[in-house]
Amino acid sequence: MSIQIKEVSKTFGSFQALSDINLDIQTGELVALLGPSGSGKTSLLRIIAGLEESDNGAILFGNEEITHIRATERKVGFVFQHYALFKHMTVFDNVAYGLKVRPKKERPSKKDITEKVRELLSLVKLDAFADRYPAQLSGGQRQRVALARALAVEPKVLLLDEPFGALDAKVRKELRRWLRRLHDDFHITSIFVTHDQEEALDVADRIVVMNEGKIEQIGSPEEVYEHPNSPFVYDFLGNVNVFHGRLENGQWRNGAGGENHGSLAYVRPHDILIERKKPADDAVQAKVVHVHVVGRTVHIELKQERTDQFLEAELTKERYRELNIKVGENVFVRPNQLKVFIPEDYSI
Amino acid sequence: MAGHIPLQYSSTKAGKRSAQEPLIVRFLLITAALAFLFLFLLLPLLAIFITAFEQGIGVYAASITDPDALSAIKLTLLVVVLTVPLNALFGVAAAWAITKFDFKGKSILITIIDLPFAISPVIAGLVFALLFSAHGLFGDFLFEHDIKILFAVPGIVLATLFVTFPFVARELIPLMQSQGSAEEEASLTLGANGWKTFWFVTLPNIKWGLLYGIILCNARAVGEFGAVSVVSGHIRGLTNTMPLHIEILYNEYQFAAAFAVASLMSILAIVTLVLKNIVEWKAGQHG
């Protein structure tokens, strides 16, 4: 089922949580709402679920307007950050809940419910845990129960609020891959909220980057990562180095001075090249301040000689060995690929 | 495994010893606490039972089967049966409204719920006397329609309702606040309506807190003296509750009879305390 969000706004007291959000989500898509805390992504998700009401605007599921339909009747599956499992019920009863509370006429028979719950529990690989209580499960297991519970009512839309936020790194990675496979098998239109850019890039078909209640950019993971349309998106999707520079004849020059000197250049750490000898005019001299080896990559902190600005570069271990860099040494740094954003009041 | 046990044992022992006061200090503190407990709690309780049986079991039996005493017991039970369920309902409704919804005037509502705790029960009784007496606000209306509230059972029930108002709500509000409303929201998105959500999700989560509030409410409803005394009129056999009956007997120097009825109330109180402890223990197990 496709979802259309039209000019949705929401304020909490004097705080503008969302302003004029427009978003179309296609049937069967897996979309990530990505943004820092306070960007309005969770509010938007809760408005789609009907747990919060928008101040104005409309929401459509397919061709049906559901703006004023209550959460109970929206037939969405919602997965909460802290699972929100029913503590006093077993895993089985948690998953069966959505079927058991249906009005008598629509309620499946006891046998059908049992069968459906067993099926879902085997889908989330928790067959053996049917009689346990949530308190007896690990975080990852609890989140899988929450997913099974949401899927039990056969929702047309699956909404996940920071589904892996409370899990440790390894389990998180496993679960998000699993979610991706699950989505590929079932093709339920899904939206998940996250503040983890890696998670969004890894799982989503499309990413909606949000900031301060507005949508900054919508695009495929590759698009938003490779072609961010604003400094915010560039900064939010991964580490970045900022060079202050100027534009000359359409060419960006490092360093202040000259006309249009307010322009900023953004360079990813892995796009910074380090050389021992000065290779070209635009290379700058920098001093190695720190070297951290993290797994297969080496993070190097540098300080520009002229501007005293700090830079972060990422090298492969091979390249690092080849250069044989030590802390305190002087090297030359050159951006391989950079993106220039000109401040808006500086239009040319 | 076996190697670990003595190691842990010795380390905890050392830890305990270093954290403990000298023997003499411990002895003095415990003795002082026990002596205080005995003097101010246990001794009076014993005195009630000793005085009650002073003139023999015959007098004891006679004084609690006296028609006036029986009527007082009945009235007290009636008041409990009426007020406790009503206040339980009100308490759940108020706690639900306060913790699950945002609305204007919420803090005022919380303050008003605490009002019966803040003011003296005598004043609470006087408020009802002022409202419902012949010269009161509703006096003419009540007289015309021949409705008796003051110096009758309805007045006693109203006064008790007022005094025991906050117990359940006060018990539930912090509990429900700490639980948040995520489980309720999950229930709603799964298609359960408000009533089913309350019945299947909220109520099981608050049942021990609710029961605890009800027990406290019950204890107060049985024992309330001040407010009830003002509105009851002390009509023997008609508007006397157990505490009022005890006072009358005591003022008439019928000590054995007074203490016999008092012993009944004490037994009720002890049973309440035991129930309260069981509930606390159960709630701790499930919490």
Boltz contact constraints between the chains, C-beta under 6 A:
constraints:
  - contact:
      token1: [A, 49]
      token2: [B, 189]
      max_distance: 6.0
  - contact:
      token1: [A, 51]
      token2: [B, 185]
      max_distance: 6.0
  - contact:
      token1: [A, 71]
      token2: [B, 188]
      max_distance: 6.0
  - contact:
      token1: [A, 71]
      token2: [B, 189]
      max_distance: 6.0
  - contact:
      token1: [A, 72]
      token2: [B, 188]
      max_distance: 6.0
  - contact:
      token1: [A, 72]
      token2: [B, 191]
      max_distance: 6.0
  - contact:
      token1: [A, 72]
      token2: [B, 193]
      max_distance: 6.0
  - contact:
      token1: [A, 76]
      token2: [B, 189]
      max_distance: 6.0
  - contact:
      token1: [A, 78]
      token2: [B, 189]
      max_distance: 6.0
  - contact:
      token1: [A, 80]
      token2: [B, 182]
      max_distance: 6.0
  - contact:
      token1: [A, 84]
      token2: [B, 182]
      max_distance: 6.0
  - contact:
      token1: [A, 84]
      token2: [B, 183]
      max_distance: 6.0
  - contact:
      token1: [A, 84]
      token2: [B, 186]
      max_distance: 6.0
  - contact:
      token1: [A, 86]
      token2: [B, 183]
      max_distance: 6.0
  - contact:
      token1: [A, 86]
      token2: [B, 201]
      max_distance: 6.0
  - contact:
      token1: [A, 88]
      token2: [B, 204]
      max_distance: 6.0
  - contact:
      token1: [A, 97]
      token2: [B, 190]
      max_distance: 6.0
  - contact:
      token1: [A, 98]
      token2: [B, 190]
      max_distance: 6.0
  - contact:
      token1: [A, 98]
      token2: [B, 191]
      max_distance: 6.0
  - contact:
      token1: [A, 101]
      token2: [B, 192]
      max_distance: 6.0
  - contact:
      token1: [A, 101]
      token2: [B, 196]
      max_distance: 6.0
  - contact:
      token1: [A, 153]
      token2: [B, 190]
      max_distance: 6.0
  - contact:
      token1: [A, 153]
      token2: [B, 191]
      max_distance: 6.0
